[in-house]
Amino acid sequence: MKNISALIMGAVALLGVGAAGYWLGTRTSPAPAPAPASATPAITAKAEPKILYYRNPMGLPDTSPVPKIDAMGMDYVPVYESDANVGGSNQISISIEKVQKLGVKSEAATLRTLDNTIRATGRIEIDERRTYTIAPKFEGWVERLYVNTSGQSVSKGQPLFDVYSPELISALREYAIAVQGETSLQNADDDAQGYSAKASMKQLAAASLARLRNWGIADDQIRQLANGEAKRSLTFFAPVSGIVLEKKAVQGMRFMPGEMLYQIADLSSVWVVAEVAEQDIGSVKAGSVAQVNIAAYPDKHFEGKVDFIYPTLNTATRTVQVRVELANPNGLLKPAMFANVELAVSHGGKVLTVPASAVIDSGIRQIVLVQLAEGRFEPRTVKLGSRSENYVEVLDGIAEGEQVVTSANFLIDAESNLKAVLSGMGVQAEHGGSAPSAAPSQSLHEGH
């Protein structure tokens, strides 16, 4: 026990000596010199960017103040204060790496002439102005047929049929007698009685001639009758070269005044009646060039001009008929054939245009994304005008030379929370430029 007590006392003594030495050392050693004022710390702590909120990764109007996972297992994307404040509240900032991954392409808004092609279907029809009907104006019988089949080609002046008509024979003999009487009275005395006989016979001859002409009798036939070459029958000739569309005359049949016996059409020129959609009819003008393709002749192209635009609309198909006149010298175009028609239309002089792919249409408003710099975009509401196949006229919203995004528009929408920016634009328009809220509250496709 005595030995243990001695050891403890020795240890306490040694600790006391050490503490006294340390106290004396600190009292006697000089204080370290302060660092120069110009010296800078070797390492500076980097400030972390401030996160405003987390947005839906699919661009939906849904945000969260804390990290979150959507129904598909995707992490919500953080929105930093630096990104929200770059370039103003209406601008979008995306990293250059993401822009390259999205495949964003842009094109400058330029002045150009909008030429468009309107496509429509149609059918070949007979030119109504080149259709002729043979219908005698008197009663009679068909004695002989020279053209006795439908579809047969005829030439102008070719005999069609012979008719016998007692009424016609009576009128012809009456005219012949009047002409003979007028001739015989030429040498009569010029007294009152002779003058009256001449005048009466002249009036009778004139009346008989007018009656025959009104019945459609040719002048050469009338001259033959005047020379005494009267015949029992009268021949009708083709008034034009063409095709016999319809033949109702049968040899030996009786016909009444005005009854149609033949119908002949000149097919050297035909119509194409095209059905043009209601929204395109405003661009079609009379005189426009039309290209016509026929399925029966895939290697041939026919060209004509718009001759007439019909004044009525087909309420069932919402189309307007447009008539194109086509030359058909070889008779290739047959009535009732189907045709594909292309109408070239122009919208006048040069106008400011952007590619049609640059427009995001929600049904309520049209938006284009203007590229201000690499990785910075600004949505603009635009007013559109005329369209062509690839370009659309911009009446208001952008200026010539501004770069508009032509591809990956919707990817930028999803990547950069475009809906929140457009919602802010709506708030500014309504409240005179107040700052947009941090969380999105309105969808771009609000019309759906």
ChimeraX attribute file (.defattr): number of C-alpha atoms within 10 A of each C-alpha:
attribute: neighborCount
match mode: 1-to-1
recipient: residues
	/A:1	5
	/A:2	6
	/A:3	7
	/A:4	8
	/A:5	9
	/A:6	10
	/A:7	10
	/A:8	10
	/A:9	10
	/A:10	10
	/A:11	10
	/A:12	10
	/A:13	10
	/A:14	10
	/A:15	10
	/A:16	10
	/A:17	10
	/A:18	10
	/A:19	11
	/A:20	10
	/A:21	10
	/A:22	10
	/A:23	10
	/A:24	10
	/A:25	11
	/A:26	10
	/A:27	9
	/A:28	8
	/A:29	8
	/A:30	8
	/A:31	8
	/A:32	6
	/A:33	6
	/A:34	6
	/A:35	8
	/A:36	7
	/A:37	6
	/A:38	5
	/A:39	7
	/A:40	9
	/A:41	5
	/A:42	5
	/A:43	6
	/A:44	7
	/A:45	5
	/A:46	6
	/A:47	6
	/A:48	6
	/A:49	11
	/A:50	12
	/A:51	15
	/A:52	18
	/A:53	18
	/A:54	20
	/A:55	27
	/A:56	22
	/A:57	19
	/A:58	17
	/A:59	24
	/A:60	19
	/A:61	18
	/A:62	17
	/A:63	22
	/A:64	16
	/A:65	12
	/A:66	12
	/A:67	13
	/A:68	17
	/A:69	13
	/A:70	12
	/A:71	7
	/A:72	6
	/A:73	8
	/A:74	12
	/A:75	15
	/A:76	21
	/A:77	21
	/A:78	20
	/A:79	20
	/A:80	14
	/A:81	14
	/A:82	12
	/A:83	20
	/A:84	18
	/A:85	13
	/A:86	13
	/A:87	14
	/A:88	11
	/A:89	20
	/A:90	22
	/A:91	23
	/A:92	28
	/A:93	22
	/A:94	15
	/A:95	12
	/A:96	12
	/A:97	9
	/A:98	13
	/A:99	19
	/A:100	11
	/A:101	8
	/A:102	15
	/A:103	11
	/A:104	16
	/A:105	16
	/A:106	17
	/A:107	17
	/A:108	18
	/A:109	20
	/A:110	18
	/A:111	15
	/A:112	14
	/A:113	16
	/A:114	22
	/A:115	16
	/A:116	19
	/A:117	16
	/A:118	18
	/A:119	17
	/A:120	19
	/A:121	16
	/A:122	23
	/A:123	19
	/A:124	22
	/A:125	20
	/A:126	19
	/A:127	18
	/A:128	11
	/A:129	10
	/A:130	16
	/A:131	17
	/A:132	18
	/A:133	17
	/A:134	19
	/A:135	17
	/A:136	19
	/A:137	16
	/A:138	16
	/A:139	17
	/A:140	20
	/A:141	19
	/A:142	21
	/A:143	18
	/A:144	19
	/A:145	18
	/A:146	14
	/A:147	18
	/A:148	17
	/A:149	14
	/A:150	15
	/A:151	14
	/A:152	14
	/A:153	15
	/A:154	21
	/A:155	14
	/A:156	11
	/A:157	12
	/A:158	15
	/A:159	16
	/A:160	19
	/A:161	23
	/A:162	18
	/A:163	23
	/A:164	20
	/A:165	19
	/A:166	14
	/A:167	11
	/A:168	22
	/A:169	16
	/A:170	11
	/A:171	16
	/A:172	21
	/A:173	17
	/A:174	17
	/A:175	24
	/A:176	24
	/A:177	18
	/A:178	23
	/A:179	22
	/A:180	16
	/A:181	18
	/A:182	20
	/A:183	14
	/A:184	12
	/A:185	16
	/A:186	12
	/A:187	10
	/A:188	13
	/A:189	11
	/A:190	12
	/A:191	8
	/A:192	8
	/A:193	10
	/A:194	15
	/A:195	14
	/A:196	12
	/A:197	16
	/A:198	21
	/A:199	13
	/A:200	15
	/A:201	20
	/A:202	18
	/A:203	14
	/A:204	19
	/A:205	21
	/A:206	14
	/A:207	15
	/A:208	21
	/A:209	22
	/A:210	14
	/A:211	16
	/A:212	18
	/A:213	13
	/A:214	11
	/A:215	14
	/A:216	15
	/A:217	18
	/A:218	14
	/A:219	12
	/A:220	9
	/A:221	15
	/A:222	18
	/A:223	12
	/A:224	13
	/A:225	17
	/A:226	19
	/A:227	12
	/A:228	13
	/A:229	11
	/A:230	16
	/A:231	13
	/A:232	11
	/A:233	19
	/A:234	18
	/A:235	19
	/A:236	20
	/A:237	18
	/A:238	22
	/A:239	17
	/A:240	17
	/A:241	18
	/A:242	22
	/A:243	18
	/A:244	23
	/A:245	18
	/A:246	17
	/A:247	18
	/A:248	14
	/A:249	22
	/A:250	16
	/A:251	16
	/A:252	14
	/A:253	13
	/A:254	16
	/A:255	21
	/A:256	13
	/A:257	12
	/A:258	12
	/A:259	17
	/A:260	17
	/A:261	17
	/A:262	21
	/A:263	19
	/A:264	25
	/A:265	25
	/A:266	24
	/A:267	24
	/A:268	18
	/A:269	19
	/A:270	25
	/A:271	25
	/A:272	32
	/A:273	25
	/A:274	25
	/A:275	22
	/A:276	24
	/A:277	18
	/A:278	15
	/A:279	10
	/A:280	14
	/A:281	16
	/A:282	8
	/A:283	16
	/A:284	18
	/A:285	18
	/A:286	13
	/A:287	12
	/A:288	16
	/A:289	18
	/A:290	23
	/A:291	18
	/A:292	21
	/A:293	19
	/A:294	20
	/A:295	11
	/A:296	12
	/A:297	11
	/A:298	8
	/A:299	8
	/A:300	10
	/A:301	10
	/A:302	15
	/A:303	15
	/A:304	20
	/A:305	18
	/A:306	22
	/A:307	18
	/A:308	15
	/A:309	18
	/A:310	11
	/A:311	8
	/A:312	9
	/A:313	15
	/A:314	12
	/A:315	9
	/A:316	6
	/A:317	11
	/A:318	12
	/A:319	19
	/A:320	22
	/A:321	22
	/A:322	23
	/A:323	23
	/A:324	28
	/A:325	20
	/A:326	23
	/A:327	15
	/A:328	16
	/A:329	11
	/A:330	9
	/A:331	12
	/A:332	12
	/A:333	26
	/A:334	14
	/A:335	15
	/A:336	12
	/A:337	14
	/A:338	20
	/A:339	21
	/A:340	16
	/A:341	27
	/A:342	19
	/A:343	23
	/A:344	17
	/A:345	19
	/A:346	17
	/A:347	15
	/A:348	9
	/A:349	9
	/A:350	12
	/A:351	19
	/A:352	21
	/A:353	27
	/A:354	28
	/A:355	21
	/A:356	16
	/A:357	16
	/A:358	23
	/A:359	24
	/A:360	18
	/A:361	14
	/A:362	14
	/A:363	11
	/A:364	10
	/A:365	16
	/A:366	16
	/A:367	19
	/A:368	25
	/A:369	25
	/A:370	24
	/A:371	21
	/A:372	15
	/A:373	10
	/A:374	11
	/A:375	16
	/A:376	18
	/A:377	24
	/A:378	22
	/A:379	21
	/A:380	20
	/A:381	18
	/A:382	17
	/A:383	14
	/A:384	17
	/A:385	13
	/A:386	17
	/A:387	17
	/A:388	19
	/A:389	12
	/A:390	13
	/A:391	21
	/A:392	21
	/A:393	26
	/A:394	21
	/A:395	15
	/A:396	13
	/A:397	13
	/A:398	20
	/A:399	14
	/A:400	14
	/A:401	12
	/A:402	16
	/A:403	22
	/A:404	27
	/A:405	24
	/A:406	20
	/A:407	17
	/A:408	17
	/A:409	22
	/A:410	12
	/A:411	17
	/A:412	22
	/A:413	19
	/A:414	16
	/A:415	21
	/A:416	24
	/A:417	26
	/A:418	28
	/A:419	22
	/A:420	28
	/A:421	28
	/A:422	25
	/A:423	21
	/A:424	24
	/A:425	21
	/A:426	15
	/A:427	17
	/A:428	15
	/A:429	11
	/A:430	10
	/A:431	10
	/A:432	9
	/A:433	12
	/A:434	13
	/A:435	14
	/A:436	19
	/A:437	13
	/A:438	16
	/A:439	22
	/A:440	22
	/A:441	17
	/A:442	18
	/A:443	19
	/A:444	25
	/A:445	13
	/A:446	11
	/A:447	10
	/A:448	8
